[in-house]
Amino acid sequence: MFVEFSDIPDSSILWIYGSSKKISKNNQLIIGEKIKLFLDQWSHHGKPLTCSFSFFFDRFITICLNEEDNPTGGCSMDGLQRLVVSIDDEFQLDLYNRLNVFISIDHQVECIHSSCLKSKDYINYDTLFFDLNILHKSELENWLIPIKNGWCKRFLD
């Protein structure tokens, strides 16, 4: 059961999918309709799941699930992944490339493959990046962290 993103509790689990290119407003509308249609019908063992989604910075698709109402697993998670794969295929967003690093430069999001970080002279240990490994909606407040505190630090060593 889809609810507005602002109405889903901060304790909700989340999945963040980062796009290697900006997602246009028009494509956000189309993708948003596909996600909303899926979330309205998303269930686990016949019980509806309270869930939501949002776009951030024209780069990130974030899906939240309130597991206090009903947890998910197995087939219901497979359904979500099939949806995201179909969106990725249709719009060529590179959502599953976990070696992409999303950095914040002059209040803009730039996607850089982790193997290229060291070659960029404007990137250092203090450069801020979006940590897509956060687990709960509440962590969105602090998902922009210095590279020195994240998984991609090793690519600057």
Wavefront OBJ file of the C-alpha trace (Angstrom):
o trace
v 0.000 0.000 0.000
v 1.585 3.220 -1.186
v 1.733 6.171 1.225
v 3.335 9.574 0.779
v 7.067 9.618 1.508
v 6.575 12.167 4.293
v 4.086 9.818 5.971
v 6.305 6.751 6.172
v 8.150 6.446 9.525
v 11.826 7.325 9.790
v 12.466 3.772 11.058
v 11.428 2.344 7.667
v 14.028 0.376 5.755
v 15.099 1.722 2.414
v 16.799 0.876 -0.818
v 18.615 3.527 -2.809
v 19.317 3.151 -6.499
v 21.749 5.671 -7.972
v 21.560 6.612 -11.631
v 24.750 7.287 -13.574
v 22.931 10.116 -15.379
v 20.372 12.695 -14.334
v 16.799 11.468 -14.493
v 14.737 14.071 -16.313
v 11.543 15.381 -14.705
v 9.528 13.750 -17.486
v 11.205 10.379 -16.894
v 10.689 10.796 -13.148
v 6.951 11.105 -13.817
v 6.926 7.969 -15.956
v 9.118 5.979 -13.574
v 7.147 7.284 -10.594
v 3.898 5.984 -12.082
v 5.448 2.536 -12.588
v 6.767 2.462 -9.018
v 3.525 3.743 -7.498
v 1.486 1.148 -9.396
v 3.782 -1.591 -8.101
v 3.854 -0.301 -4.505
v 0.059 0.019 -4.400
v -0.132 -3.728 -4.987
v 3.054 -4.853 -3.219
v 2.361 -7.536 -0.635
v 4.033 -10.311 1.327
v 2.089 -13.518 1.952
v -1.082 -11.756 0.872
v -0.677 -8.866 3.304
v -0.156 -5.356 1.893
v 3.169 -3.649 2.506
v 3.193 -0.018 3.660
v 5.722 1.616 1.407
v 6.737 4.721 -0.492
v 9.347 6.144 -2.840
v 11.003 9.400 -3.696
v 13.522 10.852 -6.129
v 16.470 12.817 -4.744
v 18.777 15.173 -6.649
v 17.468 13.854 -9.999
v 19.819 10.878 -9.478
v 18.476 8.639 -6.751
v 15.386 6.456 -6.607
v 14.641 5.653 -2.969
v 12.087 3.044 -1.930
v 10.995 2.781 1.727
v 9.151 0.013 3.537
v 7.571 0.205 6.987
v 8.315 -3.274 8.331
v 6.445 -2.567 11.563
v 3.188 -3.141 9.665
v 4.338 -6.193 7.730
v 7.863 -7.413 6.924
v 8.906 -8.518 3.466
v 11.060 -11.240 2.034
v 11.477 -13.795 -0.719
v 9.021 -13.418 -3.571
v 7.968 -9.883 -2.657
v 11.601 -8.727 -2.777
v 12.036 -10.521 -6.086
v 9.114 -8.494 -7.430
v 10.730 -5.219 -6.369
v 14.023 -6.200 -7.977
v 12.256 -7.168 -11.230
v 10.613 -3.733 -11.256
v 13.910 -1.903 -10.745
v 15.650 -4.036 -13.393
v 12.874 -3.264 -15.890
v 13.159 0.473 -15.139
v 16.941 0.266 -15.488
v 16.641 -1.549 -18.816
v 14.060 0.851 -20.207
v 15.770 4.097 -19.178
v 19.443 2.963 -19.223
v 20.208 4.400 -15.771
v 22.965 1.978 -14.664
v 21.201 1.535 -11.305
v 22.980 -1.677 -10.343
v 26.573 -0.531 -10.787
v 27.650 -0.566 -7.152
v 31.118 0.685 -8.090
v 29.722 4.077 -9.067
v 30.445 6.805 -6.542
v 28.130 9.794 -6.302
v 29.985 12.853 -5.118
v 28.800 16.346 -4.332
v 30.775 19.042 -6.137
v 29.540 22.635 -5.881
v 26.074 21.406 -4.839
v 25.863 19.164 -7.917
v 25.861 15.370 -7.985
v 28.512 13.779 -10.147
v 28.725 10.048 -10.826
v 32.264 8.687 -11.073
v 33.310 5.064 -11.336
v 35.356 4.160 -8.266
v 38.351 3.152 -10.412
v 38.553 6.776 -11.686
v 38.446 8.560 -8.314
v 42.206 8.751 -7.942
v 42.637 10.324 -11.365
v 40.385 13.296 -10.549
v 42.484 16.073 -9.008
v 39.421 17.723 -7.448
v 38.602 14.638 -5.365
v 40.279 13.973 -2.030
v 39.514 12.269 1.277
v 37.319 15.192 2.375
v 35.175 15.195 -0.769
v 31.569 14.435 0.140
v 29.820 11.433 -1.367
v 26.380 9.904 -1.005
v 26.516 6.732 1.086
v 23.989 4.462 -0.629
v 24.538 1.771 2.004
v 22.331 3.409 4.621
v 19.524 1.205 5.887
v 16.754 3.456 7.243
v 14.887 6.539 6.135
v 16.187 8.467 9.169
v 19.742 8.092 7.840
v 18.942 10.217 4.793
v 19.766 13.205 7.011
v 23.398 12.033 7.135
v 23.957 10.147 3.893
v 26.395 12.736 2.542
v 29.748 11.885 4.159
v 33.469 12.442 3.456
v 35.120 9.785 1.308
v 37.558 9.133 4.180
v 34.610 7.703 6.176
v 33.197 5.521 3.415
v 33.648 2.314 1.456
v 35.263 4.133 -1.494
v 38.225 5.461 0.542
v 40.341 2.521 -0.618
v 40.194 3.826 -4.200
v 42.137 6.946 -3.158
v 44.847 5.040 -1.238
l 1 2 3 4 5 6 7 8 9 10 11 12 13 14 15 16 17 18 19 20 21 22 23 24 25 26 27 28 29 30 31 32 33 34 35 36 37 38 39 40 41 42 43 44 45 46 47 48 49 50 51 52 53 54 55 56 57 58 59 60 61 62 63 64 65 66 67 68 69 70 71 72 73 74 75 76 77 78 79 80 81 82 83 84 85 86 87 88 89 90 91 92 93 94 95 96 97 98 99 100 101 102 103 104 105 106 107 108 109 110 111 112 113 114 115 116 117 118 119 120 121 122 123 124 125 126 127 128 129 130 131 132 133 134 135 136 137 138 139 140 141 142 143 144 145 146 147 148 149 150 151 152 153 154 155 156 157
